């Protein structure tokens, strides 16, 4: 299944981190913190301002980005979890 975000939304696949251990205890998936970095899978066409002018997207497919811990809406495509965020929820592009 393909997903194309609308307007200024971006589809991001969160980067998985390795298994976290503190003091030799394995932390269950439900208690692990969500990673803040991810790869852009798809982008929308951009947004339109109040005057009807099209504003192009800053991020593009393939960029690695930083997103907030609780930003966006989580969706599952197949067996892979993704997040759809607005462009203004992206904190930065990793160079």
Helices and strands as residue ranges (DSSP letters): E 9-14, E 21-22, E 25-26, G 29-31, E 37-43, E 47-48, E 54-55, E 64-67, E 73-77, E 80-86, G 87-89, E 90-94
